[in-house]
């Protein structure tokens, strides 16, 4: 049977339950603002007894417009979500939290991506006919709901469905009984953590610890891969629905996606990035006059490279933070990439006539890199480009927007060559730099501080063994469909 993809998402989730009965909606809003870097298409909040509140765009935009409809939202437990998807169009209907089932149902908010067809097949076997355009999150919710209707508890419902969950999920669920459920897939692809806010006697669940910091909560720990926690007015209980010795944490979280202040698996993201920069300096001790980061995620790596190499660091490229669209991530939607890069302005005095060592987190499609090198840094004497992430040759099916191989620059230029030196040469020529140097998986692992057998490296190695089933590569048209 042909395998179709769901709407792949890389989002942010938050959940809160106050034992003091305090209104957690302000806490959820503050947490979502802290997770805004994980998704800017839409956001939403769910509390008991109400339809989910959803708005397009940024959380701050809705707040500036006067909390339209949100002021009446009050509850001692709730969940929230910021959305980012790979589809060119994002409709509010697909924003989370999603309501599943009737009065005995639940609301769900999901970070990750799941292959739809296994779930469709499962539901059809139970006599259901899911709509053609149903999302992976809806299918997951429908499957869980069917299992709950059969009399299974939440742990049993996840155990039953888990063999069909091919992909990644970190999620929060608000039940009709006012319980807060959090679960993370057994590989740990996407992050999820647990915290405590003393002021309101609240447990907080969030995609990243930066949200806990913003809320004023203390990080307790990561929610473990394969773990489910249930929080209700009587306290918190911990369960396991799956055990898996080998984890597959996404290294792209450390190099690009996560907030620098966050801790993931006990590793601080800022220092992981800075350490990767030090590793790059040892790997590529090239000559240059100045080290410049592509803003903003590459800044710590550029600092690390500068410190280890002794070459001065300069802010040679600056983002315009006052344009409304300046917050878009540069690979999120294809038609927006050039507009995103247009928000980057060179500091000409920092680069004019100099040998620039440009540090960036990765090259996905190459559009941004070519514009920065050939237009933004045209007054430099020469530009060398170093990447903290290894060559991206294969599509991601665990929640990052590299869904089709044909879009990937390295694949278009080099095919599936796995010789980093040859890739450096061919991609460097394509981008138009004097020298280009990719990191490799060993040095990426060393820089982050997590063994490479505990990382998902499928997008650079083509090894999809961390998934339950090897995915069929798809076209952009199939992904959109």
N, C-alpha and C positions, 0 to 999 in steps of 0.2 A: 504494500500500500504506500502511495506517495505520502511523504511527510511534509506538512505545511507548518510554518512557524506562526507563533502567536505574536502579539505586539511586544517586542522586547523592550524592557524598561530598566532604567537605572535610576532609582528614585530614593526618596528618604521617608522613613516612617517614624512615628512617635506615638507613645501611649502613656497614659497616666491614670492612677487611681489613688484618691486621697482617703485615708482612714479617718480623717477629721471631718469628712463631708464637705471640704472646701470645693469651690468651683475650679475645675482644672482647665477650663477653656483658655484663660490667659496663659497658662503654662504650656498648653499645646501650641498656641500661636507663637509664643516665644521660641519654642523648640523648632517649629517649622521655619521660622526666620533664620535660625542658625544652620538649618539644613538646606537652605535655598540653593546652595551651590550644586546640590544633587538633582535639581530639577526646577525649571522655571516655566513650564508650560501651563500648569494648573496646580491647585492645592485644595485640600478639603479637610473637614473635621466631622466626626460622628460622636454623638452622645446618646444615651438611652432615650427611647420614646420619641425621637425626632428623625426626620429624613436627613441624610447627610447634607452638610453645608459645603458647597463647592463654588470656586471662582476660577476663572482663567487668569494666567499671568502670575505676577509676583504677590507674595503675601503683603508686602509693604504697600503695594498699589491699592489693594482693597482697604487696608487700614487708613490710608490717606483719604479715601473716598467716604470714610465715616462708618465703617463697620456695618455696612448695609446688611441687615438681617442677622448679623452675628451677635449683637448686643443681647438678644433674647436667648441665646444659647448658653445654658448653664447646667453643669452636671459634675458630680464627684468622680466620674470615670469617663474616659473618652479616648479616641485615637485620631491621628492626623496623618497627612501624606502630602508630599510635594512630588510632582510628576515630571518625568522626562521620558520620551519614547523615541523610537527610531522612525516612526511614520512621519511623512512630510506634513500631514495635517493632524492636529490634536483637537478632538472634540470633547466638550465638557462631560458628555455622557460617559466617556471612558475614564474620567478622573476618579480617583479614589478619595475616601473609602467607598466601596461598593456594597450595596445592600443585597444580601442573599437570602432567599426564602421569604416566608410570611412573618406573622407576629412572633413565631418561635425561631426565627432566623437570626442572622448576625450581620455585622458589618466587617469588612476585611480591607486592609491596606497592605500592599505587597511591593517589595523591592526585589527584582530579579526577573527571570524569564523562564518559562516552561514550554516544552513542545506540546502543542495543542492536541495532536491527533491521538496520542495514547489516552488522553482524558476523554476525548470525543468517543473513542471506541468503547471505553469503559462505561460511559453514560448511556450510549446506545444499547449496550448489553443489559442495561437496567430498564430499557424501554423508553428512554428519553431521547428527544431530538433537538440537540442544541442548535441555535441559529448559526448560519454560516459565518457571520462576522463577530461571533462571541470571542472575548479575549481570554488569554490564558488564566488570568486571575478569576474571571467569572467561572471558568471551567473547574478550577481548583475549588472555588467556593461551592459550586454545585455538587462536586464529588464529596466534599466533607459533609455537606448538608444531608445528602442521601445516606451516608454512613451514620450520622447522628439520628436520623429518623428510624434507622434499623435498631436503635437502642445502644449503639456504641458510645463510649465516652470520647472526649477529645483526643486522648492519646491513642486509643484504638482506631479512631477515624483516620488519624495520620498514618498509623502503622498499615492500615488496609490500603490506603491510597499511595503511600510512598513509592512502591515499585514503579508506579506510572509517572512519577514526577521527575521527568528527564530535564534537568536544568538546575536553576538556582532559585531559592526563596529565603528571604528574611521577612517576616510578616508580623503584624499585630491584628488581633481580632477583638471586637467588642460584642459580647453575647447579649441575648435578650434578657438574661438574668443580671446584667451589669457586671459580668466578669471580664477581666482583661487577660487575653491569651497572647503569648508570644512564642514563635517557633522559628527555627533556623535549620536549613537543610544539613544533612550529615557530612557534607564536604566543607561547609563553611565558606562558600564562594563569597557571599556578601556579608558585611559586618552587621552586628547587632549587639547592643550592650544594655546593661541594667544599672540603674542608679537609684539614689534615695534623696528626696528633698525634705530636710528636717522641718522647715518652716510650715509646710502643709501636711506633714506626715504622709508623703506620697511616694509610692514606687513609680519610677519612670523607666520606660523602655524606649530606646532610640537607635537609629542607624549608626550614629557616631557619638563619641563622648563630648564633642564640641557642643552638642545640643544640651547635654547635662550641665556643662559649664555655664552656658548662657542662661539656663533656668535657675542656676544656683543649687544644683544637685551634685552629690558626690558619686563618682563612679564606683560601683561595687565590683563588677566583673563583666567580661564578655559573656553573652549567652552562648553556650557551647554548641558546636555542630551536632545536629541530631537531638537537641534538647527542646523541650516544651515546658514553659512555665505558665502557671495559672494563678492569677491574683484576684482575690475577692475580699469582701469585708472581713473575712476571718484570717486573712494573711496570704502568704505565698507558698505554693507547692511546686516542686521541681520534678520533672519526669523525663524519661528518654523514650523516643519513639523509634530511634535507629542508632546503631553503633557502627562507626566506621573509623578504623585506625588511621587511614591516610586521609588527611585533609587537603583542600585545594583552594587556599586563600588567593584572592585575585591580587596580583602585584600591581595592577593598574590603580588600585585604591591608593597604594603608597606613593606611586610616582605622579599621579595626576588627580584622581577624582576626590579623594577624601580631604577634609580640611586639615591644614598643617598642625593645628593644635590637638587633633584627635589622637587617641590611643586605640590601636587595633591589634588584638592578640598580644597586648602588653608592649607593643612597639609604638613609639611616638612618631607620627608621620613626618613632622618637620625634620627631626634628626635622621630619619631613614633617608629622606631626600638629600640632606646635606652629606650624609655618609656616602651615598651613591655618587655624589659629585667628587668626593675625595677618591673614590675608586676609579672614576673616569680619569682623574688627573694622573693616577699611577698607570693606567692602561694606555692613555694617549698623552704623553708628555710633549705636546706640540708647542711650537714657538708662537707667541702672540704678544700684543701690547695691552690688551684689555679683555676681560671676561664679562660677557653680557648675557643676562637671562631673557628668554621669551616670557613676558609676564602672563600669569603670575606664578603658576605652579612650579616653574623651573628655577625660581629665585634661590631657594635653599641649596639646590644642587650647584648652581653657579657660585654661591658663596663657598661651598665645600671645595669646588675645583680651584677657586682663587686662593683659598687658604693653603691647600696642599701644594699648588704649583708656584705660589709666590707672585702670580700675575695679578695686577690690580683688578678689582671688581668695579663695574660701573653700571648704573641704571641707564643703559643706552636706548631702551625702548620703554615708553610709558603708555598705559591704557588711559583713555578718556573715561573717567568714572562718572561723568555727569550726563552722558548720553543715556537715554532710557534703555537702549538696547545693548549697552556696554557690558551687561552681565552674561550675555549668551556664551556658552562654552563653544569653542571654535569648531568642534566636529558634530555638534548635536543635530543640525539640519543642513543638508547639502546646500540649499539655495541661500543660506545665511552666512556661509563661511567668509566670503569676500567682504561682506558688511562688517563682520566681527573684526577681521584683521584691519579694516579701515579705521577702527577705533584705536589702533596702536600708532603712536607718534614717535619718530626717532628724535633723540637728543643729538643733534648734528655735531656739536662740539665734542661729544664723547666718542664719536666714531670716525669723524673726518680724517682720512689719511692713515688710519690705524689698522693693524692686523687684529681683526676681531675674532675671538673665540666665542661663538654663540652656543648657549646651552638650552636645549629644549627637552621636554619630557618624552616626546615620541613623534613619529611621522605615521599618520594613518593613510590619508588620501593624498597628501603632499601639497594641496592647494595653498594652505596658510604658509608653509615653509618657503615656497617659491616667491610668494608676495613679499614676505619679510626680508628674504635674502636679496632679491633683485630690485625691490622698490624702496623698502624702508631703510636698508643699509647700503644703498647705492653709493654713498660717499665714503664708505670704508675702503681702505687700500686692498684688503682681501678679507674673506670670511671663511672660517672653518666652523663646521657644525657638529656638535656632539650630542648624542641622544641617551637619556637615562634608561629608556626601555629598549629591549632588543627588537630586531626587525619583526614587524607585524605582517605575517605572510598568509595567515589563515583566518577565517571569520570566527567571531566569538558567538557562542550559543549559551553563555552564562550571564548575560545581562549588560554587556558593553556594546556600543554602537559600531561594531565592525561586522555587519551581518552578511556581506557578500564578498567573495574573494576578488571579483573583478574590480571593486572599488579601491583595493589596497595598492598603494604605490609600489611597494616592494614586489608584490606578485606581478604587477603589470610590467615592471622593468626587469625583474630577475627570475620570474617563475618561482620554482620551489628550491632554488639554490640554497644550501645551508652553510656555505662558506662565508663567514662574516666579512673577511677582508675583501672578497669579490663583491659582496653586497655593498660594502662601503664605497668601493670604486664606482660601481654602476649607478647607485642612488645619488652619490655626490655629483656625478656628471649631470644627472637629470635635474637636480635642484640648482646646480650652478655655483657650487662652493669649491674652494681650493682643496679642502679635505673634509671628509665626513667620517665620523666614527660612531658606530652603534655599540652599546653595551651588549654583553652576552649573558646567558642565563646564570652562569656561575657567579659572575660579578654582581649581577642584579640581586641574587640571593644573598651574597655576602654583604652588599650594601644595606639591604633591608634588615638582615639579621634573622631570617627565617630559612630553614633548609629548603633547597629547591624541590625536594620530594613532597613538601607540604604546600607548594604553590601550584596554582593552575597556570600552565604555560602553553595551553593548546593553541593560542593565537600565534605563537612564534615557533612551536615545534610541530604542530599538527597532530599531537597526541591527545585524543579525546577520551582516554581511558578513565578520566575522572567523572565522566558522564555515565549514566546507566546504559545509554544506547548511543552509538556513533551517529551524529546528525548527517542528513543529506544536505550538501551545499545548495544554496538557493540564490535566485536572482533578486534584484531590488524589487522587481514587479511582483514576484511571489511574496516578498516580505510585506509589501504594501497591501497586497490582496488578502 
